Amino acid sequence: MSDSYDLWIRNGTVIPMTRNGDWLTGDVLVRDGRIATITRGSATGVRAREVLEADGNLVLPGLIQCHVHVVQSLLRHHADNLELLDWLRTRTWPYEAALAGDDVEAAAQLGFAELLAGGTTTVLDFGTTHDHDRVFAAAEAMGIRCLSGKTHMDAGDGVPQGLLEDTDRSLADAEELGRKWHGAAGGRLGYAVAPRFALSCSRELMEGCAELARRHGWLLQSHASENRTEVAEVDRRMGMGNIQYLHSVGLTGPDVILAHGVHLDGADRRLLAATGTGICHCPGANLKLASGVADVPAMLRSGITVGLGADGPPCNNRLSIFHEMALAGTLHNLRHGPKAMDPWKVLAMATRDAARLLHLETITGTLQPGLAADMVVVDATAWPLLPEADPAVRIVYGASAGHVLHTVVEGRILVRDARLTVADSAEIVRRIGEAGEAVRRRMKELIP
Ligand SMILES: [Zn+2]
């Protein structure tokens, strides 16, 4: 029975991402949720329970985003034209304080539906302070690979009462969530401790987060040096630069992923590189919030591993890894000239490099026998992908989330022919309509 498989993706242009510049025409065969074989040319004499005819379309490792906030999805298109600190104080924090448990789940469903339909199979996600079980429940049901954590906030200006936490309670809640969800759904879900940023956490809470994560072997995620005012405020309050401060509370290391890093100097980059700290580049959100342009080529030259993420739906306003790749592939030309970013490197930042940041490189991020069958099939006949050319060039400069045909996680087809198979889309639409309106009504009373 060795020629019998669960899934057969036939006749694709397969881009394994094990090495930049490599691709082949062939088949991917899946058994028990893992890639069994990748054949050059057509497999013969095999049978499979399900077949996806790739028909020359591009077969990629499932795409990875290292920084999203699915819980913010119901605020999308209701928090525009603001800079970071105003965006947080007058929209995002009141919104998060107004969320009830059902709303958290509806928001997460919207986020995950969009991510899967757009080819993102793995996320590092940032929750709000409460009801974070509901995000994990949605991730479990919808089949996405998800590392996530409740956020922590016990300090800061303009934080609504409903979000401000007791330091010990905040840490205890995270520990309880992590014990319940880390490794759940057969290892598809994981916990990642998520102190929001230096300005909304006491030093004690920051140190507690680092200690908690290390005691359990969980990842750490936070925001850093996104906005000039934030950086100046950290400097004023802590008496040291933001990255130096994060280092002093334990928030650097190979188990830490910091979103943004827009305002870093050479010393910051050297410290991040020396400690193995990862950065998630979020160009879409950085542009929309007028935060600035992170110097990714300089980070890469320093030896920092960089991933990509859309950040929150209200500051982007889409959760498309293709949008982030297109921006990462072009934005840095302004500072460094037209060769600033190799498209293969950009694609690696959404696959292989991101998997390394999330400590998932033995599970996902490349197409190799033995790894989880996390895959995306992109329509190679879509107008912006024509004519035929180097696949990384086509994807980074030409492709959009709307060109994703099929999304597979652990061999399970979650999106087929651009339609979600794993949840009732009409039901999600109904829920987000109801929940979104109610939350935004309650949120208005909390705006300072
Ligand atoms: Zn964020």
Residues whose N, C-alpha, C, O or C-beta is under 5 A from the ligand:
A	BS01	ZN	D311 G312
